[in-house]
Amino acid sequence: MPSAQALSAQTLPLFHLYGDPPNGRAFDFIHIETIASRSSVHDWTIRAHRHGNLFQILVIERGGGDMTYEAETLAFRAPTAILLPPATAHGFAFQPQVTDGWIVSFTEDVALALGDRNGEAVARLHALAGEPVIPLDESGEWQRLAALCRDLDAERFLAREGYRLAMRGLLALIAIEVARLAASRARSGAVTLQPTDATLDALRKLVDGHFREQRLLGFYADKLSMTVDRLNDHVKRATGVTAGHLIRQRVLTEAKRQLVFTAEPIHQIAYDLAFSDPSHFARFFRKQTGTTPQAFRDQRNA
């Protein structure tokens, strides 16, 4: 895995598919390829990057490696599935020559078009991807997923009559299967997929778009046509934390990204994130993480 120090010399790239220019207009997009087909031409190393509007599901059939996920490094080995929601910083160092499986990519509009129940299951992946690596057992879990991926790849390649409808159906089956497996391994032990919360989804999108300049909950409550108290109560019931906590965590995620993946001075990161001064940023970061921005950067660059 490329070190954070090596990555800090450049900003975190934004791609459509890895190596391709970003495409903010991508719509109704479903793509599948083998892990080896793209990673082998990059020496089995996919450097840290983001996708603006692509959700990805990886099914690792053989091999393994290390994954950069935001500012963390996670090890994985086959058989396993990996969930990557849009805009998440990620990268891979696959075990050369021996690693293979599938990468399924699709735009969020495809998830919404899958139908009520299927759409709920796919949207649920956003929440379940908080722990992105899902080890699979030998009871047939990974074989079922791999078979669905092979069928999806065949539909894409052959492009027979009705192939787009077939691809949607296969994508729904893949997403539902992965969501079930992820839910069954969640700390709660829950196996039932709950419907996605529309208010929470809307809040997350607003926060993603405005977290730099807007930290006050009143701004988001107004946008959602709710009172502050009502929005806070709703978020607390849905997630167990306050709406303010979600905003702070989004700021913290961006701070970690910039500390790890860029060489920007810490005072510049503070101003970029709209803190009044670097000391205010340092106090915020220490309160949320228990360490200073410099110590966090040093630890990740070691």
DRENMAR-772853 format. One record per residue (C-alpha): residue number from 1; x negated, z negated, y. Coordinates in Angstrom, 3 decimals. Layout:
BEGIN
<seq NUM, x X, z Z, y Y> .
...
***
This chain:
BEGIN
<seq 1, x 0.000, z 0.000, y 0.000> .
<seq 2, x -1.439, z 0.888, y 3.396> .
<seq 3, x -2.285, z -2.276, y 5.278> .
<seq 4, x -0.386, z -3.344, y 8.367> .
<seq 5, x -3.668, z -2.969, y 10.254> .
<seq 6, x -3.858, z 0.694, y 9.301> .
<seq 7, x -0.255, z 1.216, y 10.293> .
<seq 8, x -0.601, z -0.527, y 13.630> .
<seq 9, x -2.442, z 2.408, y 15.147> .
<seq 10, x 0.773, z 4.403, y 15.328> .
<seq 11, x 4.401, z 3.804, y 16.036> .
<seq 12, x 6.817, z 3.630, y 13.129> .
<seq 13, x 7.780, z 7.261, y 12.379> .
<seq 14, x 11.399, z 8.396, y 12.228> .
<seq 15, x 12.156, z 11.100, y 9.644> .
<seq 16, x 15.159, z 12.859, y 8.170> .
<seq 17, x 13.654, z 13.046, y 4.692> .
<seq 18, x 10.057, z 11.829, y 4.521> .
<seq 19, x 7.826, z 14.238, y 6.431> .
<seq 20, x 10.763, z 16.180, y 7.920> .
<seq 21, x 11.710, z 15.983, y 11.620> .
<seq 22, x 14.558, z 13.574, y 12.454> .
<seq 23, x 18.004, z 15.149, y 12.453> .
<seq 24, x 20.540, z 13.138, y 14.409> .
<seq 25, x 23.179, z 15.770, y 13.682> .
<seq 26, x 22.902, z 15.536, y 9.900> .
<seq 27, x 26.422, z 15.406, y 8.476> .
<seq 28, x 27.974, z 15.625, y 5.017> .
<seq 29, x 24.478, z 15.390, y 3.533> .
<seq 30, x 23.705, z 14.447, y -0.076> .
<seq 31, x 20.227, z 14.972, y -1.488> .
<seq 32, x 18.440, z 13.980, y -4.682> .
<seq 33, x 14.856, z 14.494, y -5.827> .
<seq 34, x 12.435, z 12.921, y -8.261> .
<seq 35, x 10.034, z 10.308, y -6.970> .
<seq 36, x 7.071, z 12.302, y -8.267> .
<seq 37, x 8.085, z 15.538, y -6.508> .
<seq 38, x 7.436, z 14.146, y -3.035> .
<seq 39, x 5.111, z 11.184, y -3.554> .
<seq 40, x 2.590, z 13.069, y -5.715> .
<seq 41, x 1.740, z 15.424, y -2.834> .
<seq 42, x 1.117, z 12.380, y -0.618> .
<seq 43, x -1.282, z 10.697, y -3.075> .
<seq 44, x 1.602, z 8.522, y -4.295> .
<seq 45, x 1.722, z 6.708, y -0.954> .
<seq 46, x 4.758, z 6.956, y 1.317> .
<seq 47, x 3.720, z 5.344, y 4.588> .
<seq 48, x 6.047, z 3.046, y 6.465> .
<seq 49, x 8.826, z 4.929, y 8.256> .
<seq 50, x 12.550, z 4.906, y 9.054> .
<seq 51, x 15.535, z 7.209, y 8.588> .
<seq 52, x 18.010, z 7.283, y 11.451> .
<seq 53, x 21.224, z 7.792, y 9.489> .
<seq 54, x 20.341, z 8.020, y 5.791> .
<seq 55, x 21.148, z 5.497, y 3.115> .
<seq 56, x 18.834, z 5.728, y 0.100> .
<seq 57, x 19.079, z 4.532, y -3.487> .
<seq 58, x 15.967, z 4.657, y -5.680> .
<seq 59, x 16.156, z 4.419, y -9.463> .
<seq 60, x 12.708, z 3.652, y -10.901> .
<seq 61, x 12.566, z 4.755, y -14.537> .
<seq 62, x 8.819, z 4.436, y -15.124> .
<seq 63, x 5.864, z 2.787, y -13.416> .
<seq 64, x 6.178, z 0.642, y -10.312> .
<seq 65, x 4.258, z -0.303, y -7.204> .
<seq 66, x 4.595, z -2.120, y -3.894> .
<seq 67, x 7.150, z -1.571, y -1.155> .
<seq 68, x 6.918, z -2.316, y 2.544> .
<seq 69, x 10.341, z -3.604, y 3.618> .
<seq 70, x 10.399, z -4.409, y 7.313> .
<seq 71, x 7.443, z -6.796, y 7.725> .
<seq 72, x 7.292, z -7.867, y 4.064> .
<seq 73, x 5.595, z -6.455, y 0.968> .
<seq 74, x 7.626, z -6.495, y -2.247> .
<seq 75, x 6.369, z -5.617, y -5.719> .
<seq 76, x 8.579, z -3.746, y -8.185> .
<seq 77, x 8.280, z -2.294, y -11.661> .
<seq 78, x 10.504, z -0.178, y -13.868> .
<seq 79, x 13.277, z -0.308, y -14.676> .
<seq 80, x 14.648, z -1.198, y -11.253> .
<seq 81, x 16.894, z 0.059, y -8.458> .
<seq 82, x 16.092, z -0.207, y -4.746> .
<seq 83, x 18.569, z -0.123, y -1.835> .
<seq 84, x 17.549, z 1.090, y 1.614> .
<seq 85, x 20.115, z 1.101, y 4.434> .
<seq 86, x 19.706, z 3.342, y 7.484> .
<seq 87, x 17.099, z 2.451, y 10.132> .
<seq 88, x 15.227, z 0.056, y 7.831> .
<seq 89, x 11.421, z 0.157, y 7.981> .
<seq 90, x 10.092, z 0.933, y 4.521> .
<seq 91, x 7.208, z 2.549, y 2.652> .
<seq 92, x 5.849, z 2.758, y -0.900> .
<seq 93, x 2.588, z 2.688, y -2.830> .
<seq 94, x 3.593, z 3.968, y -6.266> .
<seq 95, x 1.418, z 3.600, y -9.340> .
<seq 96, x -0.181, z 7.065, y -9.480> .
<seq 97, x 0.797, z 9.542, y -12.184> .
<seq 98, x 2.946, z 7.086, y -14.165> .
<seq 99, x 5.778, z 6.371, y -11.712> .
<seq 100, x 8.930, z 8.447, y -11.712> .
<seq 101, x 12.660, z 8.208, y -11.227> .
<seq 102, x 15.070, z 9.347, y -8.556> .
<seq 103, x 15.673, z 9.080, y -4.809> .
<seq 104, x 19.268, z 9.641, y -3.719> .
<seq 105, x 19.803, z 10.109, y 0.032> .
<seq 106, x 23.104, z 10.469, y 1.853> .
<seq 107, x 24.463, z 10.181, y 5.375> .
<seq 108, x 26.871, z 7.387, y 6.198> .
<seq 109, x 29.737, z 9.792, y 6.849> .
<seq 110, x 29.623, z 10.718, y 3.163> .
<seq 111, x 30.174, z 7.086, y 2.231> .
<seq 112, x 33.184, z 6.888, y 4.528> .
<seq 113, x 34.657, z 10.059, y 3.004> .
<seq 114, x 34.531, z 8.808, y -0.578> .
<seq 115, x 37.932, z 7.152, y -0.365> .
<seq 116, x 39.149, z 3.615, y 0.237> .
<seq 117, x 37.880, z 1.786, y -2.823> .
<seq 118, x 34.736, z 3.859, y -3.244> .
<seq 119, x 34.010, z 3.659, y 0.454> .
<seq 120, x 34.221, z -0.102, y 0.283> .
<seq 121, x 31.743, z -0.218, y -2.578> .
<seq 122, x 29.237, z 2.006, y -0.796> .
<seq 123, x 29.598, z 0.089, y 2.474> .
<seq 124, x 28.993, z -3.098, y 0.513> .
<seq 125, x 25.499, z -1.795, y -0.220> .
<seq 126, x 24.557, z -2.547, y 3.384> .
<seq 127, x 25.085, z -6.260, y 2.809> .
<seq 128, x 23.583, z -6.282, y -0.679> .
<seq 129, x 20.432, z -4.513, y 0.549> .
<seq 130, x 19.307, z -7.783, y 2.135> .
<seq 131, x 17.501, z -8.200, y -1.193> .
<seq 132, x 16.632, z -4.545, y -1.837> .
<seq 133, x 14.886, z -4.712, y -5.227> .
<seq 134, x 17.313, z -4.959, y -8.158> .
<seq 135, x 15.558, z -5.402, y -11.516> .
<seq 136, x 17.444, z -3.723, y -14.355> .
<seq 137, x 17.519, z -4.942, y -17.930> .
<seq 138, x 17.190, z -3.032, y -21.163> .
<seq 139, x 20.891, z -3.171, y -22.043> .
<seq 140, x 21.533, z 0.361, y -20.841> .
<seq 141, x 21.833, z -0.291, y -17.088> .
<seq 142, x 19.002, z 1.967, y -16.041> .
<seq 143, x 19.853, z 4.623, y -18.641> .
<seq 144, x 23.383, z 4.917, y -17.176> .
<seq 145, x 22.025, z 5.215, y -13.658> .
<seq 146, x 19.356, z 7.723, y -14.675> .
<seq 147, x 21.932, z 9.864, y -16.483> .
<seq 148, x 24.141, z 9.935, y -13.370> .
<seq 149, x 21.129, z 10.923, y -11.269> .
<seq 150, x 20.273, z 13.765, y -13.649> .
<seq 151, x 23.870, z 15.010, y -13.447> .
<seq 152, x 23.772, z 14.825, y -9.628> .
<seq 153, x 20.503, z 16.759, y -9.573> .
<seq 154, x 21.968, z 19.434, y -11.865> .
<seq 155, x 25.007, z 19.869, y -9.616> .
<seq 156, x 22.781, z 20.235, y -6.552> .
<seq 157, x 20.465, z 22.713, y -8.267> .
<seq 158, x 23.072, z 24.910, y -9.954> .
<seq 159, x 25.519, z 24.898, y -7.005> .
<seq 160, x 28.422, z 25.957, y -9.214> .
<seq 161, x 31.986, z 26.228, y -7.995> .
<seq 162, x 33.154, z 22.779, y -6.835> .
<seq 163, x 29.647, z 21.346, y -6.829> .
<seq 164, x 30.069, z 19.488, y -3.527> .
<seq 165, x 33.124, z 17.669, y -4.857> .
<seq 166, x 31.249, z 16.914, y -8.075> .
<seq 167, x 28.287, z 15.580, y -6.091> .
<seq 168, x 30.578, z 13.251, y -4.132> .
<seq 169, x 32.054, z 11.919, y -7.344> .
<seq 170, x 28.659, z 11.343, y -8.934> .
<seq 171, x 27.343, z 9.694, y -5.766> .
<seq 172, x 30.333, z 7.353, y -5.799> .
<seq 173, x 29.617, z 6.394, y -9.417> .
<seq 174, x 25.921, z 5.788, y -8.664> .
<seq 175, x 26.704, z 3.696, y -5.590> .
<seq 176, x 29.370, z 1.647, y -7.340> .
<seq 177, x 27.102, z 0.984, y -10.327> .
<seq 178, x 24.218, z -0.139, y -8.111> .
<seq 179, x 26.551, z -2.268, y -5.990> .
<seq 180, x 27.885, z -3.999, y -9.090> .
<seq 181, x 24.387, z -4.686, y -10.372> .
<seq 182, x 23.244, z -5.972, y -6.990> .
<seq 183, x 26.277, z -8.222, y -6.662> .
<seq 184, x 25.773, z -9.617, y -10.166> .
<seq 185, x 22.242, z -10.635, y -9.198> .
<seq 186, x 23.132, z -12.113, y -5.828> .
<seq 187, x 22.439, z -15.799, y -5.389> .
<seq 188, x 26.160, z -16.516, y -5.355> .
<seq 189, x 26.517, z -14.947, y -8.759> .
<seq 190, x 29.491, z -12.982, y -7.470> .
<seq 191, x 30.339, z -9.800, y -9.337> .
<seq 192, x 33.433, z -8.782, y -7.372> .
<seq 193, x 32.895, z -6.323, y -4.557> .
<seq 194, x 34.678, z -7.535, y -1.447> .
<seq 195, x 36.005, z -5.006, y 1.072> .
<seq 196, x 33.705, z -4.352, y 3.997> .
<seq 197, x 34.573, z -6.211, y 7.212> .
<seq 198, x 35.379, z -3.654, y 9.930> .
<seq 199, x 34.815, z -6.113, y 12.789> .
<seq 200, x 31.452, z -7.182, y 11.417> .
<seq 201, x 30.398, z -3.560, y 10.898> .
<seq 202, x 31.412, z -2.716, y 14.468> .
<seq 203, x 29.485, z -5.701, y 15.807> .
<seq 204, x 26.341, z -4.749, y 13.902> .
<seq 205, x 26.476, z -1.216, y 15.308> .
<seq 206, x 26.952, z -2.525, y 18.838> .
<seq 207, x 24.064, z -4.947, y 18.451> .
<seq 208, x 21.814, z -2.160, y 17.127> .
<seq 209, x 22.568, z -0.118, y 20.214> .
<seq 210, x 22.349, z -2.848, y 22.868> .
<seq 211, x 20.251, z -5.786, y 21.596> .
<seq 212, x 17.420, z -5.112, y 24.022> .
<seq 213, x 19.455, z -5.408, y 27.200> .
<seq 214, x 22.442, z -7.452, y 26.032> .
<seq 215, x 22.043, z -10.887, y 24.409> .
<seq 216, x 25.244, z -12.510, y 25.714> .
<seq 217, x 28.071, z -12.703, y 23.230> .
<seq 218, x 30.626, z -11.983, y 25.940> .
<seq 219, x 29.410, z -8.375, y 26.190> .
<seq 220, x 30.080, z -7.758, y 22.492> .
<seq 221, x 33.388, z -9.631, y 22.521> .
<seq 222, x 34.595, z -7.450, y 25.393> .
<seq 223, x 33.584, z -4.277, y 23.565> .
<seq 224, x 35.540, z -5.439, y 20.514> .
<seq 225, x 38.560, z -6.551, y 22.599> .
<seq 226, x 38.175, z -10.141, y 21.411> .
<seq 227, x 37.482, z -13.488, y 23.004> .
<seq 228, x 34.073, z -15.034, y 22.445> .
<seq 229, x 35.553, z -17.882, y 20.412> .
<seq 230, x 37.562, z -15.525, y 18.234> .
<seq 231, x 34.562, z -13.281, y 17.567> .
<seq 232, x 32.350, z -16.246, y 16.731> .
<seq 233, x 34.961, z -17.714, y 14.384> .
<seq 234, x 35.432, z -14.357, y 12.666> .
<seq 235, x 31.697, z -13.819, y 12.119> .
<seq 236, x 31.225, z -17.409, y 10.925> .
<seq 237, x 33.959, z -17.006, y 8.321> .
<seq 238, x 32.589, z -13.657, y 7.150> .
<seq 239, x 28.872, z -14.499, y 7.055> .
<seq 240, x 28.412, z -18.242, y 7.385> .
<seq 241, x 26.401, z -17.830, y 10.601> .
<seq 242, x 27.357, z -17.345, y 14.236> .
<seq 243, x 27.525, z -14.036, y 16.064> .
<seq 244, x 24.703, z -15.262, y 18.288> .
<seq 245, x 22.559, z -15.720, y 15.193> .
<seq 246, x 23.115, z -12.062, y 14.224> .
<seq 247, x 21.981, z -10.963, y 17.689> .
<seq 248, x 18.879, z -13.157, y 17.558> .
<seq 249, x 18.000, z -11.880, y 14.092> .
<seq 250, x 18.205, z -8.286, y 15.277> .
<seq 251, x 15.823, z -9.088, y 18.150> .
<seq 252, x 13.526, z -10.879, y 15.700> .
<seq 253, x 13.529, z -7.912, y 13.300> .
<seq 254, x 12.458, z -5.562, y 16.099> .
<seq 255, x 9.783, z -8.010, y 17.224> .
<seq 256, x 8.351, z -8.182, y 13.691> .
<seq 257, x 8.380, z -4.393, y 13.406> .
<seq 258, x 6.411, z -3.974, y 16.604> .
<seq 259, x 3.948, z -6.719, y 15.712> .
<seq 260, x 3.252, z -5.199, y 12.302> .
<seq 261, x 3.627, z -1.457, y 12.801> .
<seq 262, x 2.269, z -0.927, y 16.319> .
<seq 263, x -0.821, z -1.883, y 18.263> .
<seq 264, x 1.176, z -2.821, y 21.381> .
<seq 265, x -0.121, z -5.949, y 23.137> .
<seq 266, x 2.116, z -8.932, y 22.605> .
<seq 267, x 2.940, z -9.209, y 26.289> .
<seq 268, x 4.134, z -5.573, y 26.233> .
<seq 269, x 6.339, z -6.265, y 23.200> .
<seq 270, x 7.852, z -9.209, y 25.083> .
<seq 271, x 8.765, z -7.015, y 28.042> .
<seq 272, x 10.006, z -4.195, y 25.792> .
<seq 273, x 12.430, z -6.661, y 24.221> .
<seq 274, x 13.604, z -7.751, y 27.688> .
<seq 275, x 12.128, z -11.262, y 27.653> .
<seq 276, x 11.452, z -12.608, y 31.119> .
<seq 277, x 7.809, z -13.298, y 30.273> .
<seq 278, x 5.500, z -13.510, y 27.215> .
<seq 279, x 5.789, z -17.306, y 27.004> .
<seq 280, x 9.566, z -17.032, y 26.665> .
<seq 281, x 9.059, z -14.514, y 23.845> .
<seq 282, x 6.529, z -16.800, y 22.152> .
<seq 283, x 8.927, z -19.756, y 22.269> .
<seq 284, x 11.735, z -17.632, y 20.838> .
<seq 285, x 9.529, z -16.287, y 18.033> .
<seq 286, x 8.166, z -19.712, y 17.103> .
<seq 287, x 11.658, z -21.216, y 17.026> .
<seq 288, x 12.894, z -18.488, y 14.675> .
<seq 289, x 9.854, z -18.249, y 12.391> .
<seq 290, x 7.824, z -21.435, y 12.799> .
<seq 291, x 4.756, z -19.475, y 13.884> .
<seq 292, x 3.474, z -17.610, y 16.931> .
<seq 293, x 3.621, z -13.820, y 17.383> .
<seq 294, x -0.190, z -13.614, y 17.247> .
<seq 295, x -0.405, z -15.683, y 14.066> .
<seq 296, x 2.313, z -13.566, y 12.478> .
<seq 297, x 0.453, z -10.349, y 13.374> .
<seq 298, x -2.884, z -11.747, y 12.166> .
<seq 299, x -1.384, z -12.812, y 8.844> .
<seq 300, x 0.163, z -9.385, y 8.210> .
<seq 301, x -3.016, z -7.561, y 9.255> .
<seq 302, x -5.281, z -9.655, y 7.051> .
***
